[in-house]
């Protein structure tokens, strides 16, 4: 039998805080009251009526409560933690927790919640943990979490969420963990994570994501762990920016699970992060992404469409600073090569010229010596008769030693 808490019971609830006994079938330990697993053996109004005044932790999990009327907990402002999980709640009405300003931990998991109101969690400025997992939520009001400025962890796991508003988590500046796993999300809005400057952990496991725009993650610049497996990823050209983003997270010391490709068939089961870029060579001409046109460009017509497209550096290896440094290094190397080649040519020319001068000097020094040593042709003929044997040689000698008349 489903129990309905009506507004008429608020008179009894207003008496809360005066009892020092423990509710029937519940267990109380110091400031904690455990009323789970009652299975309709006790009504919710009787529990609230007997609730100790110093209760800081209330557990109402695993019961069969189906509805919570507005203001049911309005006078339980002393509660610091409320566990309302594993019930059969179908809706949370506005103002249910409006006066629980000191609440730190709220667990509404494992119920039958299919609808929540924008003011369901209003005035819970101190709430640090909210669990809405394992319910039947299909859509969430845009301003559902607007008052939870101190929230550190939000669990929306295992619901039926099909879409999220870009401003869904606006104002959650202290949020560190966000669990969106096991839903039916096929798209992540571009500005969904804007303002979450302290987000460290994000899970998108088990959704219907085929692609994911890198701009949807860029605003979460403090992200350290990203879970993406269990999605039907289509590893085509549109997923290259995401691949670069995953490489960047790993490069900066973060952790990424293994998002396996489902399409195309030749890449099925392959880890997107470990795929070599050679497989995406055909995608390089398509890496032009469109930015929002400025006012002058909006009136340029078809030619303005070409002007609005620009190349987007989607990797550290293609970042502007890297390109500039590489260009400077290449320029210096080219200049050094030109200088080296010029110096080599000049040095070779000087050496060749010096060797040519040395050869000319050697020729000039050797020519006079050759002239003096080589006798003339007439002198050779005059000397020929003087060369003889025996008496003729002696006559020649005598002729050379005495005057001609003596020799005769």
Secondary structure, 3 states (H helix, E strand, C coil): CCCECCHHHHHHHCCCCCECCCCCCCEEECCEEECCCCCCCCCHHHHHHCCECCCCEEECCCCCCCEECCCCCCCCCCCCEEECCCCCCCEECCCCCCCCCCCCEEECCCCCCCEECCCCCCCCCCCCEEECCCCCCCCCCCCCCCCCCCCCEEECCCCCCCCCCCCCCCCCCCCCEEECCCCCCCCCCCCCCCCCCCCCEEECCCCCCCCCCCHHHHCCCCCCEEECCCCCEECCHHHHHHHHHHHHHHHCCCEECCCEEEECHHHCCCEHHHCCHHHHHHHHHHCEEECCCCCCHHHCCHHHHHHHEEECCCCHHHCHHHHHHHHHHHHHHHHHHHHHHHHHHHHHHHHHHHHHHHHHHHHHHHHHHHHHHCCCHHHHHHHHCCCCCCHHHHHHHHHHHCCHHHHC
